[in-house]
Amino acid sequence: MNERLFRRLFGLGGLLAALWLLLMAGLYAQSRRTAPGPTPAPARWAYVYVDGRPHRRVRTAAHSLRELLEQVGLEEVDGVWVNGRRWAEGEPLPVQGPLLVRVETRPLPTPPAGAPLAALPPAAWPGPVESPVPLRRGLWQGAEGPRELWAAASFTGEALAQHHLAPQGLDRVLPDEEAPWPPETPVRTVRVREALFLEQEPIPYDSKTQPLPEVPLDTIQVVQEGAPGIKAREVLVRYEDGEEVARIPLGEWVLQPPQPRIVGYGTKIVIQTLDTPDGPIRYWRAVRVYATSYSPCRVYGAGGPCDDITASGERLRKGIIAVRLSWYRYMKGLRVYVPGYGFGIIADVGGGIPGRHWIDLGYSEEDYRPWHQWTTLYFLAPPPPPERILWVLP
């Protein structure tokens, strides 16, 4: 009985131990997943000088001096000053503002065992611990005028960094970052920035015409109203000290294509009948026109020579009707009727009257009658072939 109880207790203890190990492993894995990683350092500019000469200007997010030195490709160093103070490789870097880093690769003397540092000759060291170079005065030109700068620097870029005036991004320094400090003339930091703009420009729309077979002849209808399109253009604008100095187009595209205006014209011809003093007529087209009249000795105006030869070769007489050239190309030889004038044929070309549909009624000198009035021009049936029909009258 005691042996059976001992086995049960032993098995229960082993189960509890296994559960405990599983619980501890889960808690450890959870802590590894939720443990916060190192806070990323903000990216800032670092100005690195090696043995008194500019080495590199880099954008860095390094946490420690060791990371920064690896980024700029420096391994064997004997002393490093960051922002004017001696720095150790593993020491965290400042997280705000630019970094002014001076690196000495020359071996530093080692004092004898037990000897105080002050026993060494001062010339054996690169300079004071807080500043490897003396403090010197220069001038910086800002928007408000010249400003006096005191900096422990060998070069202009280094001096500006000490006063938080170093160029950032696209900024540039005049005359130059690598110019010796102090300069002979005031230094100017040109603040440069670029901005992208999206410009829009309207695209004019075209007008088109189309025939409408089911609409009566000489009827005009707007099938579709026109709408302008929109053209987009991406432009890079460069500013220096707040003033625009350059505008660079990067590309353009159509945001919205234009919609053409479509005007339809009727092409359906209907033969109609009209009773006139000269008898009934059948016509396929009737146009409101302004009528004038002419005769051989009135072709060139009063006092001009007489001329009875028309554009078609016919002799000028009653029954010859002149139209403007754009009509004549299609209507030459067509038979027409004008109330109060009678029947005629289109056989001559005249100058016309701007802004009006116009005809000139021909006469001989003996039967001339002056015309200056509105009337109707009837085109007698049958109609000509479709290619000889001027569907839209100009």
C-alpha positions as CSV (number, residue, x, y, z in Angstrom):
1,M,0.0,0.0,0.0
2,N,2.8,2.4,0.9
3,E,4.7,1.6,-2.4
4,R,1.6,2.3,-4.5
5,L,1.0,5.7,-2.8
6,F,4.7,6.6,-3.3
7,R,4.4,5.9,-7.1
8,R,1.4,8.1,-7.4
9,L,3.0,10.9,-5.6
10,F,6.2,10.6,-7.7
11,G,4.2,10.7,-10.9
12,L,2.2,13.7,-9.8
13,G,5.4,15.5,-8.8
14,G,6.9,14.9,-12.3
15,L,3.7,16.2,-14.0
16,L,3.8,19.4,-11.9
17,A,7.5,19.9,-12.7
18,A,6.8,19.6,-16.4
19,L,4.0,22.1,-16.2
20,W,6.2,24.5,-14.3
21,L,8.9,24.3,-17.0
22,L,6.4,24.9,-19.7
23,L,5.0,27.9,-17.9
24,M,8.5,29.4,-17.4
25,A,9.4,28.8,-21.1
26,G,6.2,30.6,-22.2
27,L,6.8,33.6,-20.0
28,Y,10.4,33.9,-21.2
29,A,9.3,33.8,-24.9
30,Q,6.6,36.4,-24.2
31,S,9.1,38.7,-22.6
32,R,11.4,38.3,-25.6
33,R,8.6,39.3,-27.9
34,T,7.4,42.3,-26.0
35,A,10.7,43.7,-24.8
36,P,11.2,47.1,-26.3
37,G,14.1,47.4,-28.6
38,P,16.5,50.3,-28.6
39,T,14.9,53.6,-29.4
40,P,16.1,54.6,-32.9
41,A,18.1,57.8,-32.8
42,P,16.9,60.6,-35.1
43,A,18.9,61.1,-38.3
44,R,21.1,64.2,-38.2
45,W,24.2,65.5,-40.0
46,A,27.7,64.6,-38.8
47,Y,30.7,66.6,-39.9
48,V,33.8,64.5,-39.6
49,Y,37.3,66.0,-39.7
50,V,40.4,63.7,-39.7
51,D,43.7,65.2,-38.5
52,G,42.4,68.7,-39.1
53,R,41.0,68.1,-42.6
54,P,37.4,67.6,-43.7
55,H,36.7,63.9,-44.2
56,R,33.0,63.3,-44.8
57,R,29.6,64.9,-44.2
58,V,27.0,62.1,-43.5
59,R,23.5,61.7,-42.5
60,T,23.5,59.4,-39.5
61,A,21.3,57.7,-36.9
62,A,24.1,56.1,-35.0
63,H,23.7,55.5,-31.2
64,S,27.3,55.4,-30.3
65,L,30.6,56.8,-31.5
66,R,31.7,53.3,-32.6
67,E,28.7,53.0,-35.0
68,L,29.5,56.4,-36.4
69,L,33.2,55.6,-37.0
70,E,32.2,52.4,-38.8
71,Q,29.8,54.3,-41.0
72,V,32.5,56.8,-42.2
73,G,35.1,54.0,-42.6
74,L,37.4,54.9,-39.7
75,E,38.9,52.1,-37.6
76,E,42.3,53.0,-36.2
77,V,42.0,56.2,-34.2
78,D,43.9,57.7,-31.2
79,G,41.5,60.3,-30.1
80,V,38.0,61.6,-30.9
81,W,36.3,64.9,-30.0
82,V,32.5,65.3,-30.4
83,N,31.1,68.8,-30.3
84,G,34.4,70.0,-28.6
85,R,34.6,67.3,-25.9
86,R,36.8,64.1,-25.8
87,W,34.6,61.1,-26.5
88,A,35.0,57.3,-25.9
89,E,34.1,54.8,-28.6
90,G,31.2,53.2,-26.6
91,E,29.8,56.4,-25.3
92,P,26.3,57.3,-26.6
93,L,26.2,60.2,-29.0
94,P,24.0,63.3,-28.5
95,V,20.6,62.8,-30.1
96,Q,19.9,66.4,-30.9
97,G,21.5,68.7,-33.5
98,P,24.4,68.2,-35.9
99,L,27.6,66.5,-34.7
100,L,31.0,68.0,-35.1
101,V,33.5,65.1,-34.9
102,R,37.3,65.6,-34.9
103,V,39.4,62.5,-35.2
104,E,43.1,62.2,-34.6
105,T,44.9,59.3,-36.1
106,R,48.4,60.3,-34.9
107,P,49.7,58.3,-32.0
108,L,49.4,60.0,-28.6
109,P,52.4,59.8,-26.3
110,T,52.2,57.5,-23.3
111,P,53.4,59.0,-19.9
112,P,55.9,57.0,-17.9
113,A,54.5,54.7,-15.2
114,G,53.5,56.7,-12.3
115,A,54.3,60.0,-13.9
116,P,51.5,62.7,-13.8
117,L,50.0,63.8,-17.1
118,A,51.1,67.4,-16.4
119,A,54.8,66.2,-16.5
120,L,54.6,65.7,-20.2
121,P,55.5,68.7,-22.5
122,P,52.3,70.5,-23.7
123,A,53.6,70.4,-27.3
124,A,53.3,66.6,-27.3
125,W,49.5,66.8,-27.1
126,P,47.1,67.9,-30.0
127,G,45.6,70.7,-27.9
128,P,43.4,71.3,-25.0
129,V,40.9,68.6,-24.2
130,E,37.9,70.8,-24.7
131,S,39.1,72.4,-28.0
132,P,41.8,71.1,-30.3
133,V,42.0,74.5,-32.1
134,P,41.9,78.1,-30.7
135,L,38.8,80.2,-30.6
136,R,38.7,82.7,-33.6
137,R,36.3,85.3,-34.8
138,G,34.5,85.4,-38.2
139,L,31.4,86.9,-39.8
140,W,28.3,85.2,-41.0
141,Q,25.8,86.9,-43.3
142,G,22.2,86.3,-42.4
143,A,18.9,87.6,-43.5
144,E,19.0,90.3,-40.8
145,G,22.6,91.3,-41.6
146,P,26.2,90.3,-40.6
147,R,26.6,88.3,-37.4
148,E,29.7,87.8,-35.4
149,L,30.7,84.1,-34.8
150,W,33.4,82.9,-32.4
151,A,34.4,79.3,-33.2
152,A,37.1,76.8,-32.3
153,A,37.4,75.6,-35.9
154,S,39.8,75.2,-38.8
155,F,37.2,75.3,-41.5
156,T,34.0,77.2,-42.2
157,G,31.7,74.2,-42.1
158,E,33.0,73.2,-38.7
159,A,32.5,76.7,-37.4
160,L,28.9,76.9,-38.7
161,A,28.1,73.5,-37.1
162,Q,29.1,74.8,-33.7
163,H,26.5,77.6,-34.0
164,H,23.8,75.3,-35.5
165,L,24.1,77.1,-38.9
166,A,25.5,74.1,-40.8
167,P,24.0,73.4,-44.2
168,Q,21.2,70.9,-44.2
169,G,20.0,68.8,-47.1
170,L,20.4,70.9,-50.2
171,D,21.8,73.9,-48.4
172,R,25.1,75.3,-49.6
173,V,27.7,77.7,-48.1
174,L,29.3,80.6,-49.8
175,P,32.2,80.8,-50.4
176,D,32.7,77.1,-49.4
177,E,32.4,74.7,-46.4
178,E,36.1,73.8,-46.7
179,A,37.3,77.3,-46.8
180,P,39.7,78.2,-43.8
181,W,38.2,79.7,-40.7
182,P,38.0,82.6,-40.3
183,P,37.1,83.8,-43.8
184,E,38.2,87.0,-45.4
185,T,34.6,87.9,-46.3
186,P,31.3,87.1,-44.4
187,V,30.1,83.6,-44.8
188,R,26.6,83.0,-46.1
189,T,24.5,79.9,-45.7
190,V,22.1,79.6,-48.6
191,R,19.0,77.8,-47.4
192,V,17.8,75.6,-50.3
193,R,14.6,73.7,-50.4
194,E,12.6,72.1,-53.2
195,A,8.8,71.7,-53.4
196,L,6.7,69.7,-55.8
197,F,3.6,71.4,-57.3
198,L,0.8,70.0,-59.4
199,E,-0.3,72.6,-61.9
200,Q,-3.5,72.3,-63.9
201,E,-4.2,73.7,-67.3
202,P,-7.5,73.6,-69.3
203,I,-7.5,71.8,-72.7
204,P,-9.8,73.5,-75.2
205,Y,-12.4,71.3,-76.8
206,D,-13.0,70.9,-80.6
207,S,-16.3,71.3,-82.5
208,K,-17.5,68.5,-84.8
209,T,-20.4,68.0,-87.1
210,Q,-22.3,64.9,-87.9
211,P,-25.2,64.2,-90.3
212,L,-28.7,63.4,-88.9
213,P,-30.5,61.3,-91.4
214,E,-33.9,61.5,-89.6
215,V,-33.8,65.3,-89.2
216,P,-35.1,67.6,-92.0
217,L,-32.6,69.5,-94.2
218,D,-31.3,72.8,-92.9
219,T,-32.1,71.9,-89.3
220,I,-29.2,72.3,-86.8
221,Q,-29.2,70.4,-83.5
222,V,-26.6,70.2,-80.7
223,V,-26.0,66.5,-80.2
224,Q,-23.4,66.9,-77.4
225,E,-22.2,70.0,-75.5
226,G,-18.5,70.5,-75.4
227,A,-16.4,70.4,-72.2
228,P,-12.8,71.4,-71.7
229,G,-10.3,68.8,-70.5
230,I,-7.7,69.2,-67.8
231,K,-4.0,68.8,-68.2
232,A,-1.8,68.2,-65.1
233,R,1.9,69.2,-64.9
234,E,4.3,68.2,-62.1
235,V,6.8,71.0,-61.4
236,L,9.8,71.0,-59.1
237,V,10.3,74.5,-57.7
238,R,13.7,75.4,-56.0
239,Y,13.8,78.1,-53.4
240,E,17.0,79.8,-52.1
241,D,16.5,81.8,-48.9
242,G,12.8,81.8,-49.5
243,E,12.9,83.1,-53.1
244,E,12.1,81.0,-56.2
245,V,15.1,80.5,-58.4
246,A,14.2,77.6,-60.7
247,R,11.2,75.8,-62.0
248,I,11.8,72.4,-63.5
249,P,8.9,70.5,-65.2
250,L,9.0,66.8,-64.4
251,G,6.2,65.6,-66.6
252,E,2.6,66.1,-67.6
253,W,-0.4,64.0,-68.3
254,V,-4.1,64.4,-69.1
255,L,-6.3,64.2,-66.0
256,Q,-9.5,64.6,-68.0
257,P,-9.7,64.5,-71.8
258,P,-11.8,67.2,-73.5
259,Q,-15.3,66.4,-74.7
260,P,-15.9,67.7,-78.2
261,R,-19.0,69.7,-79.0
262,I,-21.0,67.8,-81.6
263,V,-23.5,69.7,-83.8
264,G,-25.8,67.7,-86.0
265,Y,-27.2,68.8,-89.3
266,G,-30.3,67.4,-91.0
267,T,-30.0,65.5,-94.2
268,K,-33.6,64.3,-94.7
269,I,-34.9,65.8,-98.0
270,V,-38.7,66.2,-98.4
271,I,-40.2,67.3,-101.7
272,Q,-42.8,70.0,-101.2
273,T,-45.2,71.9,-103.4
274,L,-45.9,75.7,-103.5
275,D,-48.5,77.6,-105.6
276,T,-46.9,80.8,-107.0
277,P,-48.0,83.5,-109.5
278,D,-45.9,81.7,-112.0
279,G,-47.6,78.4,-111.4
280,P,-47.1,75.5,-108.9
281,I,-43.5,74.5,-108.1
282,R,-42.0,71.4,-106.5
283,Y,-38.9,72.2,-104.4
284,W,-36.6,70.3,-102.1
285,R,-35.0,73.2,-100.3
286,A,-36.0,76.8,-99.3
287,V,-33.5,79.3,-97.9
288,R,-34.1,82.8,-96.6
289,V,-31.7,85.1,-98.4
290,Y,-31.0,88.8,-98.9
291,A,-31.3,89.6,-102.6
292,T,-29.6,92.3,-104.6
293,S,-29.6,92.8,-108.4
294,Y,-27.0,93.6,-111.1
295,S,-26.7,94.1,-114.9
296,P,-23.7,94.2,-117.3
297,C,-22.9,97.8,-116.7
298,R,-23.4,97.6,-113.0
299,V,-20.9,94.7,-112.4
300,Y,-18.0,97.1,-111.5
301,G,-20.2,99.8,-110.0
302,A,-21.3,103.2,-111.4
303,G,-19.0,104.5,-114.1
304,G,-17.2,101.2,-114.5
305,P,-16.9,99.1,-117.7
306,C,-19.7,96.9,-118.8
307,D,-19.2,93.1,-118.7
308,D,-21.9,90.5,-119.6
309,I,-19.8,87.3,-119.3
310,T,-20.6,85.3,-116.2
311,A,-18.5,82.7,-114.3
312,S,-20.3,79.9,-116.2
313,G,-19.7,81.5,-119.6
314,E,-23.4,82.4,-119.9
315,R,-24.4,85.9,-121.1
316,L,-25.7,88.0,-118.2
317,R,-29.5,88.4,-118.5
318,K,-32.6,87.9,-116.5
319,G,-32.6,84.3,-115.1
320,I,-28.9,84.3,-114.2
321,I,-28.4,84.3,-110.5
322,A,-25.0,84.8,-108.7
323,V,-24.1,83.4,-105.3
324,R,-20.9,83.5,-103.3
325,L,-18.0,81.2,-104.3
326,S,-18.5,78.7,-101.4
327,W,-22.1,78.1,-102.7
328,Y,-21.2,78.2,-106.3
329,R,-18.9,75.2,-106.1
330,Y,-21.9,73.0,-105.1
331,M,-24.8,74.8,-106.8
332,K,-23.6,75.6,-110.3
333,G,-26.4,74.9,-112.7
334,L,-29.1,74.3,-110.1
335,R,-32.6,75.6,-111.1
336,V,-34.2,77.9,-108.6
337,Y,-37.2,80.1,-108.1
338,V,-37.4,83.6,-106.4
339,P,-40.8,85.1,-105.7
340,G,-41.2,88.4,-107.6
341,Y,-38.3,87.5,-109.9
342,G,-39.2,84.2,-111.3
343,F,-37.3,81.1,-112.4
344,G,-33.5,81.2,-112.7
345,I,-30.3,79.2,-112.8
346,I,-27.2,79.6,-110.5
347,A,-24.5,80.5,-113.1
348,D,-22.4,83.3,-111.6
349,V,-20.2,84.3,-108.6
350,G,-20.5,87.5,-106.5
351,G,-18.9,88.9,-103.5
352,G,-21.8,88.6,-101.1
353,I,-22.7,90.4,-97.9
354,P,-20.9,89.3,-94.7
355,G,-23.1,87.6,-92.2
356,R,-26.0,87.0,-94.6
357,H,-27.2,84.3,-97.0
358,W,-27.1,86.4,-100.2
359,I,-28.0,86.1,-103.9
360,D,-27.5,88.6,-106.8
361,L,-30.3,88.6,-109.4
362,G,-29.2,89.1,-113.0
363,Y,-30.8,91.4,-115.5
364,S,-30.0,92.8,-118.9
365,E,-29.6,96.6,-119.2
366,E,-33.0,96.9,-120.8
367,D,-35.1,95.1,-118.1
368,Y,-33.0,95.9,-115.0
369,R,-34.9,96.2,-111.7
370,P,-33.1,97.1,-108.4
371,W,-33.4,94.6,-105.5
372,H,-32.4,95.2,-101.8
373,Q,-34.7,93.0,-99.7
374,W,-35.1,89.7,-98.0
375,T,-36.8,86.9,-99.9
376,T,-36.9,83.1,-100.2
377,L,-34.8,81.1,-102.6
378,Y,-36.5,77.8,-103.6
379,F,-34.3,75.0,-105.1
380,L,-36.5,73.1,-107.6
381,A,-36.9,69.4,-107.7
382,P,-35.4,67.0,-108.4
383,P,-32.5,67.4,-105.9
384,P,-28.9,66.8,-107.1
385,P,-26.8,63.8,-106.1
386,P,-25.7,63.9,-102.4
387,E,-22.1,64.8,-103.2
388,R,-23.4,68.0,-104.8
389,I,-25.5,69.1,-101.9
390,L,-24.0,71.7,-99.5
391,W,-25.6,70.3,-96.4
392,V,-24.6,73.2,-94.1
393,L,-24.8,76.6,-95.7
394,P,-21.9,78.9,-94.7
